[in-house]
Amino acid sequence: MSMDPSLSPSVPHDAGLDPERRTWLLATTAMGAAAATAVAVPLVSSFAPSERAKALGASVTIDPSGIAPGEVRVVEWRGQPVWVMRRTPEMLASLDGMQDLADPDSKLRQQPPYATNTRRSIRPELLVTVGICTHLGCSPVTIAQGSQNPSVPADWKGGFFCPCHGSTFDFAGRVFRNKPAPTNLVVPPHRYLADGTLQIGEDGEEAA
Ligand code: FES
């Protein structure tokens, strides 16, 4: 099944990303990830596997089994940082009934149809999203629930924070209301192959 051609995420998958900007995005993602470790439990492992992403348009396949709960793995796909995050039960629980979201039901086409659900994912625990803010393209960082970070409200349930202009997203990549970012983070086409590996760049199965 091919991706709905009308799907038009705010951040094109490859158009307009010149090499310098691509390098910057990946670098800022790495820096953002490093910053996140100071305020959040999740750790970000190194880019992988960039070699397979060299050809524009190629899909990338990874084994997500080694991603620890709360960890984000950054995978380069079409020159963009794609986050693969294994959400903890607490992170998943935080998504139900989340208030003050701009598009809680993912009505805008920022994700394929099979990710149009509360968790915005095929497998409940695994979030696959482009780690680029939908405002002006900065790289958000992870801030855990209970953080004393003054950038997030006292009742923060955990999620992502964009340091450039203050947009905030929950652990499904849903943007909060009245923030500069107009839409949820983009979920790229992806699927799970028969052996459980994750293929980013190809559409696949329906949400579980
Ligand atoms: S780029 Fe993220 S809030 Fe502006």
Residues whose N, C-alpha, C, O or C-beta is under 5 A from the ligand:
A	BS01	FES	C133 H135 L136 G137 C138 C162 C164 H165 G166 S167 P180 A181
